Amino acid sequence: MNHTIMKDLPSELRPYERFLERGPKELTDAELLAILLRTGSKGENSLELAERILSLSGPGEGILGLLHLTMPQLTSIRGIGRVKGVQLLCIGELSRRIWKKKAASRHGSFQSPEQVADYYREDLRHCSQEQFYLMMLNTRQVLVGNVLMSKGTVNASLASAREIFIEALRYQAVNIILVHNHPSGDPSPSKADIALTERVKRAGELIGIRLQDHVIIGDDQYVSMKERGYI
């Protein structure tokens, strides 16, 4: 753009005015983000700042890249201080929660590993650390509890069968699903993943809580330990 001050732009090009005239569906991602940012930085308006933020995402990511930026990454961007950084992180977190609520409502019950992967995909596929979740289901396979059991290093998270079943009993779960990510992007199960799956399966059989699956999420792909024959 040749303009650096938003008020110097023709009204038909200003995001706020375009919103009022045409509604949110007609605006680009950059225009919607510019409205939330409100102001730009020295030498650029809010629309130019929004376009620069979106350009920092990986190939094909666009607005999805906001879900995976950290506060240090955001505040390293010229024109983004702590206040705007917090605003952007809140946008990302609200989007993530809306997605999960929608996914849970859409699926109703969790009958397949594809549904599980869909529910966790945006939470886990770009995490730099392993995160281990426990899904707890009732007799109708409806989610009654979802707990982050551990957050590990780049290579490993820690979770024990004892901790898993303490939570499962607390929620009166009938079935459980284990879910974790591989930061490498490759969801192939490790020896530790296989060993944990076998321990949890055996323990569940003793106390009457069935391990339904263990889903490992990579970058836009997943592995079901049940489909691989480990459960």
N, C-alpha and C positions, 0 to 999 in steps of 0.2 A: 504493500500500500504506500501511496505517496503521503497520506495524512498520518499524523501521529497523535492528534487530539481528537477524541471521539466527537466532540461537538462540532468540529469542522467537517465531518462527514455529512453528505446529504442524508436527510432523515430516512429515506428508503433503504439506506445501507446500515443504519444504526441498529444493532441487535434488539435493544429494548423497544424501539419504535416498530420494528418488524414483528416482534412478539405480539404487541398490542394490535397490529393491523392484521396479521396472518395466523397467529396462534403458534404454539410451540412446535407442532409437527412440521412446520415449514422451515424451521431454523436448522442450520448445520450444528454439528457437535461443538465447533469452535464458537459459534454465536451463543449457544446456550451457556457454555462455560464462561464466556465474556460477561454475560449478564450477572452471573454469580460472583465473578471476580470484582466487578464494578469499576475498578481502576486498573490502569496499566503500570508501566514503570517509566523511568526517564527515557524519553525518545520513542515511546511506543504506546499505543492505546490498548485498552483491555482486550480487544479482538486480536490484535497482533500478539499480545502476551499469551492468550489462549491458544492460538495457532502454534506458537513456539513450544508450549507445554505438551501439546498433543504430538508434535513432531518428535519428541524425545522417546515416545513409546517404541517398542520393537516393531518390526515389519508386520503389517496387518493388525496391529493391536488397536491403534487409535484411542478412543475413549476408554476402552477396557484397560489400557495401561495405567489409568488412575487408580485402579484397584490394587496395584502392586507397588506403588511408590511409597517410600518411607519419608518421615519428616526430614532427616538429613538430606535425602535426595531432592525433596521439594525446595527446601530453603537454600540449596546450592544454586537454584535457578534465579537468575537476575530478575528482580521484581517480585519474588515470593519471600515474604518474611514469615514469622511464626503465625500471625493471624490468618493470612491466606493459606498457609500450610495446614493449619487446623481445619479451615473451611474445606479444603480439598480432600483431606483425609475423612472428614465427616461425610462428604458426598460419596466417596468410595465405600465407606462402611454402610451407609444407608442403601446404596445400590446393591451391595452384597446381601444385606438382610432381606431386601425386597425380593431378590432373586431366589433366596433360599425359601422364603415363605411361599413364593409362587411355585417353586419346584415341589415343595411338600404338598401343597394344595392340589397341584396337577397330578401327582402320583397317587395321593391318598394313602396307599400302602406301598411298602417296598418289597416287591416280588422278584426283582432282577438286579444283577450287578450294574447294568446300564443305568437304572434309576438311581442307584447309590452314587455312581460316578457323576451323574448329572447334578445331583444335590450338592456335592462337595467340590466340583471341578474348579469353580472360580476362587474358592478359598485356598486350594492346595496346589494348583498346577504351577505356580511361579514362586512358591515358598523356597527360601534359601536354607531352611532347616526342615528336618522331618517332624511332622506333627501326627500324633496318633489319636484318633477319635474312636469312641465307643458309641454305637447306635443301639438303642434298646427298644424292642418292639413288643406289642401285646399279641394276643392270639390271632388277631386279624391282620397282623403285620404292619400295624400303624405305629408310627414313631411316638414313644412315650418319654424318651430322654435321649439327649445327645451331649456327650461330655468329652472335652479335650483331656485326655489322660496324661499326655506328656508332650513336651517339645524338646527335641534333641539337637545334636550337632548337625553338620552338613551330612554326615554319613549314618547317623543312628539316633533313634529315639528309644526311650526306656519305658516299658510297661510290663507289669507282672500279672499273671493269672489271678493272683489274690486280689489285687487292686481292681481288676476288671470285674470280678464277681461281687465284690463289696458294693460297687456302684449298681450292678445289675440287680442285686437283691434289694437295694435301697429303692429302686424304681419299680420293683415287682415285675421285672421283665420276664417274658417267656422265651423270647429269641433275642440273640444279639448278633450284630455285624461289626467286625473290626474294619477300620479304614485308616490308611496312612498314605503318605506321599513319598516319592523318591525325588529329591531335589535334582538329581542328574537328568531327570526326564524319562529315564528308562524304568518302566514299572515291573520289570522281571523280578520275581521273588528271590531274596537272598536266603542263605542257609538259616540266618537268624529269623527271618520271616516264616520260613517253613517250620522251624522248631517251635516258635511261639504259637503258631496256628495249631500244631499238634497238641501242645500243652493245654491250651484253652479248650480245644475240642474234648479232650479226655476229662478235664475238670468239669466241664458243662454237663457231660453225660452222667457224672456222679451226683450232681446236685439238681439235675432236671432243667437246666437252661441250655437250649440248643444254640450252638454256634452255626449260624446260617451261612455266613460267608466271611471272607477276609479280602477286602478290595484294596488294591494298591494303585495309586493314581500317579501317572507321569505327566508329560506335557501333551495334552490332548489325546491321551490313550490310558487304558487301565488294564489290570489283570485281575481276574477273579480266581481266588484259590480254590473255590468250589468247582469252577469249570476246569481247572487244571487237575482236579482229582485229589486234592489234599484234604478235602472235607467230604 
